[in-house]
Amino acid sequence: MIGYLGGSFLRRRLLSGSTWALGGKIGAAVAGIVTNGLLARMLSPQEFGAYFLALSIVTLGAVVGSLGLPKTVVRFVAENMGMNRLGRTRRVISTVLGLGVFGTVGVSLAYLLLGDLVSRHLFDSSLLAAVTGLTAAWIAIAVVQEITAETFRGFHDVRLATLLGGLATGGKSGGLLMRILLLGSLILLWVKSGEADLATIMLISIGSGSLSVLLSVLLLRSKVSSLVPQVAEDPISPKEVLHDSIPILAVALTAFVLQSADIWILGALRSQEEVAVYAAASRLVTFVAMPLLIVNLVLPPIVAEMYAQGKTANLEPTLRTFSTLAGVPSMVVLAGFMMLGGPILGVVYGDYYRAGALVLVLLSAAKLVAVWSGSCGLVLQFTGHQMSMLRISVLTSSLFIAGALLAAQDYGAVGVACVAAAATTLQNVILVQVAKRKTGMWTHVSFSLSLLRKALSKR
């Protein structure tokens, strides 16, 4: 086992991981857009809006049920494998999976009991209430999918993490494998009948996720069985795991507020048709943030391992170089959305959704700021500074909720998009400064050629 990251080894790992992350993200994004385009044509705008609300609920359930464990398992597995502590690595994985089962059962039962109240009284949606049981089942699948896929990332296996990723790692509709299965099923349904109802779409989503989870569990079991410790090692307790994961859970919840509370606020205060237009535009914003998302799929175990070994001098130029490389394509995508936002929405979803062009531009501009900031949040989470990120996230999320509630009443989707863009920008600017103060590393875009050469040639 290699306990350190030399320059050539680091480059090989980044290249391999980035290749899989790039291919997986592009494939997942394209499959996701085509899937949403089909759904927009197979469902009415009201049902399409209800689908996005259900997907948002599943995302929240996955965040709560996973208890912050996906990022914790990446960090602990990467650190212990880097130190050749195989027994402790096995114990980390078994502990995380045990806690994950507890979280899965708890959050799924909670929504099964309360989902009807949420649907009818918060969103005033009989469509959403009718699929309460299916939503609870999808939440359970999403939690297991998230934890098992991220365990592979802790082993630096970006390939399997990308293929089997959950709602957070693979986007809001799952990883690459789940998207392909879902898209294939929808194409068959489209050819056969040309339409569907919400319950049918939910069943297909659950089936696709279940197949992905089954494969993930089988592959993980095989990988863990190969970890045979040579000497006795200190075990890790559930308390130790939760001590690390609970702050991450809190950060993830506040991140959910910035990423998905806009859908909830619009669902509660406006029509489901307006939710559909807003959500359709926000899904395309993925293409602006995709380069940074790809980087953040590769970097977590590397950041955890190199920071634990005190190699920040090598790590910082790597972080900034990848931020710079992610920024250029993001600017190109933003320019395309600014000039052709309406026609693009019309082609992907249909003419009804052209109304989301301004929302698309506002949210895309905010994502560009996030790309400029680089992997600042990731650095704080994987270097033990989760509480600092939590405080920043709570502040910006609170400001966002207050502003969005006011804006939604009078200005609808455009008003909410303005507030979301401002909150996202504020959060990322603060995170860059705090990451520098806590770790001594800048993470934002740099146009220095010397820094680029240093990152590419460091040994």
Residue pairs with C-beta under 8 A, 6 or more apart in sequence:
1 81
1 82
1 84
2 9
2 82
3 82
3 83
3 84
4 82
4 309
4 311
5 13
5 302
5 305
5 306
5 309
5 311
5 314
6 459
7 314
7 457
7 458
7 459
8 459
10 302
10 314
10 318
10 458
11 456
13 156
13 302
14 298
14 302
14 318
14 322
16 158
17 156
17 158
17 297
17 298
18 294
18 295
18 298
20 158
20 159
20 162
21 158
21 162
21 294
21 295
21 297
21 298
22 294
23 162
24 162
24 163
24 165
24 175
24 176
24 297
25 162
25 290
25 293
25 294
25 297
26 290
27 176
27 179
27 180
28 162
28 165
28 170
28 171
28 175
28 176
28 179
29 171
29 286
29 287
29 290
31 176
31 179
31 180
31 182
31 183
32 171
32 172
32 173
32 179
32 283
32 286
33 283
33 284
33 348
34 183
35 173
35 179
35 182
35 183
35 186
36 280
36 283
36 348
36 349
37 348
37 349
38 183
38 186
38 187
38 190
39 48
39 51
39 186
39 201
40 48
40 276
40 280
40 348
40 349
40 350
40 352
40 353
41 190
41 350
42 186
42 189
42 190
42 194
42 195
42 196
42 201
43 51
43 195
43 196
43 197
43 198
43 201
45 272
45 273
45 276
45 277
45 352
46 127
46 272
46 273
46 276
47 127
47 197
47 198
48 276
48 280
49 267
49 271
49 272
49 273
49 274
49 275
49 276
49 279
50 125
50 127
50 128
50 198
50 272
51 198
51 201
52 263
52 275
52 276
52 279
53 123
53 125
53 128
53 263
53 264
53 267
53 272
53 275
54 128
54 131
54 135
54 138
54 198
54 202
55 172
55 173
56 172
56 260
56 263
56 264
57 111
57 115
57 118
57 135
57 139
58 135
58 138
58 139
58 142
58 167
59 142
59 167
59 168
59 172
59 256
59 260
60 256
60 260
61 107
61 108
61 111
61 135
61 136
61 139
61 142
61 143
62 139
62 142
62 143
62 145
62 146
62 166
62 167
62 168
63 168
63 249
63 252
63 253
63 256
64 103
64 107
64 249
64 253
65 100
65 103
65 104
65 106
65 107
65 108
65 139
65 140
65 142
65 143
66 100
66 103
66 143
66 146
66 147
66 249
67 99
67 100
67 103
67 242
67 245
67 246
67 249
68 244
68 245
68 246
68 247
68 248
68 249
68 250
68 251
68 252
69 96
69 99
69 100
69 103
69 147
69 241
69 245
70 146
70 147
70 149
70 150
70 166
70 168
70 169
71 150
71 245
71 248
71 252
71 300
71 381
71 382
72 96
72 241
72 244
72 245
72 248
73 92
73 93
73 96
73 147
73 150
73 151
73 154
74 150
74 151
74 153
74 154
74 300
74 301
74 304
74 382
75 154
75 244
75 300
75 301
75 304
75 382
76 89
76 92
76 96
76 154
76 236
76 241
76 244
77 89
77 92
77 93
77 151
77 154
77 155
77 301
78 154
78 155
78 156
78 300
78 301
78 302
78 304
78 305
79 304
79 305
79 308
80 86
80 88
80 89
80 92
81 89
81 154
81 155
82 305
82 308
82 309
85 229
85 233
86 227
86 228
86 229
86 230
86 233
87 227
87 229
87 231
87 232
87 233
87 235
88 229
88 233
88 234
88 235
88 236
89 227
90 224
90 227
90 229
91 235
91 236
92 236
92 241
93 151
93 220
93 224
94 224
95 236
95 237
95 238
95 241
96 147
96 151
96 241
97 147
97 148
98 238
99 238
99 241
99 242
99 245
100 143
100 144
100 147
103 143
104 139
104 140
104 143
104 144
105 140
107 139
107 140
107 143
108 136
108 137
108 139
108 140
108 143
109 136
111 118
111 132
111 135
111 136
111 139
112 132
112 133
112 136
115 129
115 132
115 135
115 136
116 129
116 132
118 128
119 125
119 126
119 128
119 129
119 132
120 126
120 129
122 264
122 267
122 268
123 267
123 268
123 272
124 268
125 267
125 272
127 198
127 272
128 135
130 198
130 199
131 198
131 199
131 202
134 199
134 202
134 203
134 206
135 202
137 206
138 202
138 205
138 206
138 209
141 206
141 209
141 210
141 213
142 166
142 167
142 174
142 209
143 166
144 213
144 216
144 217
145 164
145 165
145 166
145 167
145 174
145 175
145 178
145 209
145 212
145 213
145 216
146 165
146 166
146 167
146 168
146 169
147 166
148 164
148 213
148 216
148 217
148 220
149 160
149 161
149 164
149 165
149 166
149 169
149 170
149 175
149 216
150 161
150 165
150 166
150 169
151 220
152 158
152 160
152 161
152 164
152 216
152 219
152 220
152 223
153 161
153 169
153 297
153 300
153 301
154 301
155 223
155 301
156 301
156 302
157 223
158 297
158 298
160 216
160 219
161 169
161 297
162 169
162 170
162 175
162 176
162 297
163 175
163 176
163 177
164 175
164 177
164 212
164 215
164 216
164 219
165 174
165 175
165 176
166 174
166 175
167 173
167 174
168 252
169 175
169 297
170 176
170 178
170 179
171 179
171 286
172 283
173 179
173 182
173 205
174 182
174 205
174 208
174 209
174 212
175 212
177 211
177 212
177 215
178 208
178 209
178 211
178 212
179 208
181 207
181 208
181 211
181 212
182 204
182 205
182 208
185 204
185 207
185 208
186 196
186 201
186 204
189 196
189 200
189 204
244 386
247 386
247 387
247 390
248 381
248 386
250 390
250 393
250 394
251 377
251 381
251 386
251 389
251 390
251 393
254 390
254 393
254 394
254 396
254 397
255 393
255 397
257 397
257 400
257 401
258 393
258 396
258 397
258 400
258 420
258 423
258 424
258 427
261 397
261 400
261 401
261 404
262 278
262 282
262 404
262 416
262 417
262 420
263 275
263 278
263 279
263 282
265 401
265 404
265 405
265 408
265 416
266 274
266 275
266 278
266 408
266 412
266 413
266 416
267 275
269 405
269 408
269 409
270 408
270 412
270 413
274 412
274 413
276 353
277 352
277 353
277 355
277 356
277 359
277 413
278 356
278 359
278 413
278 416
278 417
280 345
280 348
280 349
280 353
280 356
281 341
281 345
281 353
281 356
281 357
281 359
281 360
281 363
282 359
282 360
282 363
284 337
284 344
284 345
284 348
284 360
284 364
285 360
285 363
285 364
285 367
286 293
287 333
288 330
288 333
288 334
288 337
288 364
288 367
288 368
288 371
289 330
289 367
289 370
289 371
290 329
290 330
290 333
291 325
291 326
291 327
291 329
291 330
291 371
292 323
292 326
292 330
292 370
292 371
292 374
292 375
294 326
295 322
295 323
295 325
295 326
295 375
296 375
296 378
299 319
299 322
299 375
299 378
300 378
300 382
302 315
302 318
303 315
303 319
303 375
303 378
303 379
303 382
303 383
304 382
304 383
306 312
306 314
306 315
307 315
307 382
307 383
307 439
312 439
312 440
312 441
314 458
315 441
316 440
316 441
316 442
316 443
317 451
317 454
317 455
317 458
318 455
318 458
319 374
319 375
319 379
319 441
319 442
319 443
320 374
320 442
320 443
320 444
320 445
320 446
320 451
320 455
321 446
321 451
321 452
321 455
321 456
322 374
322 375
323 371
323 372
323 373
323 374
323 375
323 443
323 444
323 445
323 446
324 445
324 446
324 447
324 452
326 371
326 374
327 368
327 371
327 372
327 445
330 367
330 368
330 371
331 368
333 364
334 364
334 365
334 367
334 368
336 344
337 344
337 360
337 361
337 364
338 361
338 364
341 356
341 357
341 358
341 360
341 361
342 354
342 357
343 354
344 360
345 353
345 354
345 356
345 357
345 360
346 353
346 354
356 413
358 414
358 417
359 413
359 414
359 417
362 414
362 417
362 418
362 420
362 421
363 417
363 420
363 421
365 421
366 420
366 421
366 422
366 424
366 425
367 424
369 424
369 425
369 428
369 429
370 424
370 428
371 445
372 428
372 444
372 445
373 428
373 429
373 431
373 432
373 443
373 444
374 432
374 443
374 444
374 445
375 443
376 428
376 431
376 432
376 434
376 435
376 443
376 444
377 389
377 431
377 435
379 435
379 439
379 441
379 443
380 386
380 388
380 389
380 431
380 434
380 435
380 438
380 439
381 389
383 438
383 439
385 434
385 435
385 438
385 439
388 434
388 438
389 431
389 434
392 427
392 430
392 431
392 434
393 427
396 423
396 424
396 426
396 427
396 430
397 423
399 423
399 426
400 419
400 420
400 423
403 419
403 422
403 423
404 415
404 416
404 419
404 420
407 415
407 416
407 418
407 419
408 415
408 416
411 418
432 442
432 443
432 444
435 441
435 442
435 443
436 442
436 443
446 452
